[in-house]
Amino acid sequence: MALKEIIAVTQADLRANPDQAVATFAADSRQVEGLRSETKIRQFSLTVDEPPSLGGTDAGPNPVELVLAALATCQEITYRAYATALGIPLDSVSVKLEGSLDLRGFFAVKDDVRAGFNQVRGVVNLKSSAQAADLAKLKEVVDAHCPVLDILRAPVPVNLKLETAGSAEAA
């Protein structure tokens, strides 16, 4: 089935069955050595590590780099999906991002410095024969519907509980 048809069928199904619209995604991660972790996402495995300058062995991207990769690829996917759905020609899409964070937050050097990115900036590059107005409208639609952009722009409730095994209190 072509992408345009998948989008149309899925939109129709979600309109008809809004009670079935929630999709759950999962990741399972375990630290294996030093700062290196192995993460399982569906049938995929991903190594996550820090560069040597931050105490790792550089066996894979670090978590904040994965956030940038998630945003970049989500933008690309969302541009492709909406360009297809709206009939806007799109030969290619690519995204380059960088984020700045103040390491004093992560290393607990200064309490009023956040641990995460202070800013993310980048460029979306489109190759298209479409009119500038159509591409501006496409950007507006993409920015309104890109899941990772939404996650980064708006607070998301996160509930992390601690389970312990082998501690004196757990015994």
Steps between C-alpha positions, in 0.01 A plus 500: 500500500637844407572759770216729390255212526636393841449856628145527362395158632654569842334842527162350410545217750601741779198720429271195514669340803643773724503256795776306318723801429755453780824331396753397764870490425763345726872477556684264735851598600771353722838644589760238408840654576618837618260753347411274203142379475329259265147595405238280337227666296270248332741269310780759495804533726674829563822573686501826694816641661674824583813635334827458695491868600184421701622167642384256234670287234322651197336169407189681377317830499413652835141560615486869408631420152218248469251775588639704208485195273141434610397857420684506165356171378151577630506828308612316184228236538232759573606715204484198269163385635331841476657591166361172369158551658474859374631422152806723540797377295797417723815359342698490825499615860790514744548658840814620679469580870720595789419555862685686772503394860688636797688209658481669841140376517583133436806505728309678783740793502229765499148428626321758285642364173276249326648160415352486151525707186479876536432531130459285190556660161513363152400509138250295303612469137231423243548430132169571332349660192206627710422868543649676805150554644426125482828418674429759770158339557669158510741623769207634701319165480814300580589714801144460630499119462859376552483280814860551612482876450184499712672291770788748515286815493240407761547340841411131500402332828769246583465255787812300583473270799798342669512125545787360702640152527767388742502812714486473877156663507361266232598189700 
